[in-house]
Amino acid sequence: MASTIWRLKVGPIGENCYIAESEGKIILIDPGADPEKIDNFVRYKQLKPSLIVLTHGHLDHTAAIPDLFELWGTELPIAIHPEDACYLGKESEETNRLLFEAIRAPSYFRASWKPLPAPEILLIDGTMVPGTSLQVLHTPGHSKGSICLYEPELKAGSYGYEEEGREQGTSCSCIISGDTLFRDGVGRTDGPDSDIYALEASLRKLARFSPDTLVYPGHGPRTTIGRELG
C-alpha cells in the first residue's frame, strides 16, 4: 500500500520532522523540536501516532520526544538503528554532549537537552519499519547508525508530490534521508562517530535508486536522487 507523508519544519536550525501514514499506521519521524507545533498538527489532521522512528540519534532530531510524551500522557515505542542507540537512554546525555562540543555547538545542547527514553525497536538494514511499507536503508557516515527510509509508492497529497508534476494516480517513490543527503549537500562528518568514507559508500548506495525518487532530507527543501547524485 502507498503512504502519505507530511513535513513540519521545526526548531532553530530548521530540522524536518515527518509524519507518515503507512499501512494504516501513523509514524512520527525525527521529532527534533517544537513539540506543541507537532502536537497541533497531528490533532488538526486527527492522527494518532503509534511509533517514533529516528533516522539517527542526534539531539536536533530527538529533543521534542520528552515533551510530546508529556503532552500526550503516554510514551510511544522508539525505533532506531542499533549503532545509534547510544544517543538514547542512559548514555544519551554524555553522547549528545560530546557530539555538540565536537561540532562547536555546546549552547544548543544546553538549551535542548532533556533525558531521552531508551529505544524499544532496533532497525536493521533491509528490513521494514514494523507494520509499514517503509524500508530501512543503513547509510552510515554522518553517524554510525544513520538510516534512510525508502517508500516505494507515495500517495498524492504527500509533501512535494503535486509540485514535482505528478498527476493523480501516478507512481512516485521517496527516500527520507535524515542527515545523509540534502539539497545541494551531504551530511557533515566532523562528529565523534562520523566517517567520510562510510558516507561516500552510503551515497553510492542511494545513487542506485531511480533519478526521479524524491528525497526528503533532515534539513532544507526536498530534492531528487537525480539532482543530487545523478
ABEGO torsion letter per residue (X at the ends): XBBBBBBBBBEAAGBBBBBBBBGGBBBBBGBABGAAAAAAAAAAAGBBBABBBBABABAAAAAAAAAAAAAAGBBBBBBBBAAAAAABEAAAAAAAAAAAAAAGAAAAAAAABBBBBBBABBBBBGBBBBGBABBBBBBBGABAABBBBBBABBBBGBBGAAAAGBBBGBBBBBBBAEAABBBGBBBBAABAABBAAAAAAAAAAAAABBAABBBBBABEBBBBAAAAAX
